[in-house]
Amino acid sequence: MEDIEGDAVVVTGASSGIGGATARVLAADGANLVLAARREDRLEELADELESEYDVQALPVSTDVTEREQVDDLVEATVGEFGRLDGLVNNAGVGLGGEVAELTDEEYHTMMDVNVDGAFYATRAALPHLRETEGTVVFIGSFAGQYPRPGNPVYAATKWYVRGFAHSLAGQVGDDGIAVSVVNPTEVRTEFGSEQGDAFEEQYGPDEATEPEAIADAVRFSLGQAGTDAVNELDLYRRDKFSHF
Ligand SMILES: NC(=O)c1ccc[n+]([C@@H]2O[C@H](COP(=O)([O-])OP(=O)(O)OC[C@H]3O[C@@H](n4cnc5c(N)ncnc54)[C@H](OP(=O)(O)O)[C@@H]3O)[C@@H](O)[C@H]2O)c1
């Protein structure tokens, strides 16, 4: 895999789960991290951990990805600090509600705003800088964005959007040398789901679902493609997923 030492990588949703694990895996390989999410205390804690554990710089930037100006500022802060942007990991995401007939406007808009608008804002702001480094955008998709999810059609639709956007974008920016990747997990043991009950890390035991570090490794692999190559889509599923589909 390509060396990422000294690269500057933005991870959204870095305050928890897959985002936090991704930041750790990338820092272990020498990347400088820009950590984005709303919970600033968690970002600061993680930045301290990364800087003391690994020989890297980590910049916490409190960001609500639904606020376009904050996302623009996030990318500007990255380029201001590191003079470059090599990777963007569009990871921030939420799943709320479920039954369409009972879904509130707030639940609907929050999922659309974070999962769809947030990924769009960050990608748009990042592209001019990624052109200069021939960098990579990684989207965290989902099994729910590949197969129907009867339990939460709106969440599923946001992830179908992410995949559709990512693959079409790949066609638009591939000539510029930018790689676009989608990583699709099934259930991962994180705080996902905690807004409305037990988090997945409580619902599933260690032998029942994926650990966030495994998804982080998939992101690292996507960011590590050299030359003309790009990971198009990487499905990392529970091996018993289709037994319970
Ligand atoms: N866990 C799973 O089973 C699973 C499966 C497939 C795909 N995914 C996807 O994986 C990604 C990461 O989820 P996770 O499992 O790691 O869940 P998580 O532990 O709940 O983390 C979600 C992250 O998103 C951030 N976030 C939420 N709203 C935000 C906003 N408005 N602005 C900025 N950041 C925001 C949260 O940070 P703050 O609250 O601090 O802002 C948090 O860091 C999501 O896109 C999710 O859809 C998860």
The ligand as an SDF file (V2000), in Angstrom:
LIG
                    3D

 48 52  0  0  0  0  0  0  0  0999 V2000
  -22.4430    1.1160   13.0210 N   0  0  0  0  0  0  0  0  0  0  0  0
  -22.9690    0.4950   11.9740 C   0  0  0  0  0  0  0  0  0  0  0  0
  -23.5150   -0.6120   12.1050 O   0  0  0  0  0  0  0  0  0  0  0  0
  -22.8510    1.0760   10.6050 C   0  0  0  0  0  0  0  0  0  0  0  0
  -23.1240    0.2390    9.4890 C   0  0  0  0  0  0  0  0  0  0  0  0
  -23.0270    0.7720    8.2210 C   0  0  0  0  0  0  0  0  0  0  0  0
  -22.6650    2.0860    8.0410 C   0  0  0  0  0  0  0  0  0  0  0  0
  -22.4270    2.8840    9.1380 N   0  0  0  0  0  0  0  0  0  0  0  0
  -22.0550    4.2760    8.9090 C   0  0  0  0  0  0  0  0  0  0  0  0
  -20.8090    4.5140    9.5350 O   0  0  0  0  0  0  0  0  0  0  0  0
  -20.6820    5.9040    9.7940 C   0  0  0  0  0  0  0  0  0  0  0  0
  -20.1440    6.1030   11.2100 C   0  0  0  0  0  0  0  0  0  0  0  0
  -21.0720    5.6060   12.1350 O   0  0  0  0  0  0  0  0  0  0  0  0
  -20.6550    4.8760   13.4860 P   0  0  0  0  0  0  0  0  0  0  0  0
  -21.1520    3.4930   13.3820 O   0  0  0  0  0  0  0  0  0  0  0  0
  -19.2410    5.1130   13.8120 O   0  0  0  0  0  0  0  0  0  0  0  0
  -21.6450    5.6160   14.5040 O   0  0  0  0  0  0  0  0  0  0  0  0
  -21.3710    6.5730   15.7550 P   0  0  0  0  0  0  0  0  0  0  0  0
  -20.4430    5.9100   16.7090 O   0  0  0  0  0  0  0  0  0  0  0  0
  -22.7320    6.9450   16.2340 O   0  0  0  0  0  0  0  0  0  0  0  0
  -20.6470    7.8440   15.1290 O   0  0  0  0  0  0  0  0  0  0  0  0
  -21.3270    8.7910   14.3570 C   0  0  0  0  0  0  0  0  0  0  0  0
  -20.4360    9.9980   14.1800 C   0  0  0  0  0  0  0  0  0  0  0  0
  -21.1200   10.9530   13.3410 O   0  0  0  0  0  0  0  0  0  0  0  0
  -20.9560   12.2200   13.9200 C   0  0  0  0  0  0  0  0  0  0  0  0
  -22.0390   13.1480   13.5680 N   0  0  0  0  0  0  0  0  0  0  0  0
  -23.3660   12.9670   13.6890 C   0  0  0  0  0  0  0  0  0  0  0  0
  -24.0310   14.0880   13.3320 N   0  0  0  0  0  0  0  0  0  0  0  0
  -23.0710   14.9740   12.9510 C   0  0  0  0  0  0  0  0  0  0  0  0
  -23.1140   16.3140   12.5000 C   0  0  0  0  0  0  0  0  0  0  0  0
  -24.2730   16.9820   12.3320 N   0  0  0  0  0  0  0  0  0  0  0  0
  -21.9480   16.9410   12.2200 N   0  0  0  0  0  0  0  0  0  0  0  0
  -20.7680   16.2940   12.3880 C   0  0  0  0  0  0  0  0  0  0  0  0
  -20.6680   15.0280   12.8020 N   0  0  0  0  0  0  0  0  0  0  0  0
  -21.8140   14.3890   13.1040 C   0  0  0  0  0  0  0  0  0  0  0  0
  -20.9180   11.9750   15.4130 C   0  0  0  0  0  0  0  0  0  0  0  0
  -20.2270   13.0280   16.0710 O   0  0  0  0  0  0  0  0  0  0  0  0
  -20.8980   14.1730   16.9880 P   0  0  0  0  0  0  0  0  0  0  0  0
  -22.1340   13.6090   17.6090 O   0  0  0  0  0  0  0  0  0  0  0  0
  -19.8220   14.5110   17.9720 O   0  0  0  0  0  0  0  0  0  0  0  0
  -21.1760   15.3040   16.0490 O   0  0  0  0  0  0  0  0  0  0  0  0
  -20.1010   10.6850   15.4750 C   0  0  0  0  0  0  0  0  0  0  0  0
  -18.7380   10.9840   15.5140 O   0  0  0  0  0  0  0  0  0  0  0  0
  -22.0710    6.5090    9.5470 C   0  0  0  0  0  0  0  0  0  0  0  0
  -22.0860    7.1320    8.2860 O   0  0  0  0  0  0  0  0  0  0  0  0
  -22.9930    5.3030    9.5390 C   0  0  0  0  0  0  0  0  0  0  0  0
  -24.1360    5.5230    8.7660 O   0  0  0  0  0  0  0  0  0  0  0  0
  -22.4990    2.4020   10.4130 C   0  0  0  0  0  0  0  0  0  0  0  0
  1  2  1  0
  2  3  2  0
  2  4  1  0
  4  5  1  0
  4 48  2  0
  5  6  2  0
  6  7  1  0
  7  8  2  0
  8  9  1  0
  8 48  1  0
  9 10  1  0
  9 46  1  0
 10 11  1  0
 11 12  1  0
 11 44  1  0
 12 13  1  0
 13 14  1  0
 14 15  2  0
 14 16  1  0
 14 17  1  0
 17 18  1  0
 18 19  2  0
 18 20  1  0
 18 21  1  0
 21 22  1  0
 22 23  1  0
 23 24  1  0
 23 42  1  0
 24 25  1  0
 25 26  1  0
 25 36  1  0
 26 27  1  0
 26 35  1  0
 27 28  2  0
 28 29  1  0
 29 30  1  0
 29 35  2  0
 30 31  1  0
 30 32  2  0
 32 33  1  0
 33 34  2  0
 34 35  1  0
 36 37  1  0
 36 42  1  0
 37 38  1  0
 38 39  2  0
 38 40  1  0
 38 41  1  0
 42 43  1  0
 44 45  1  0
 44 46  1  0
 46 47  1  0
M  CHG  2   8   1  16  -1
M  END
$$$$
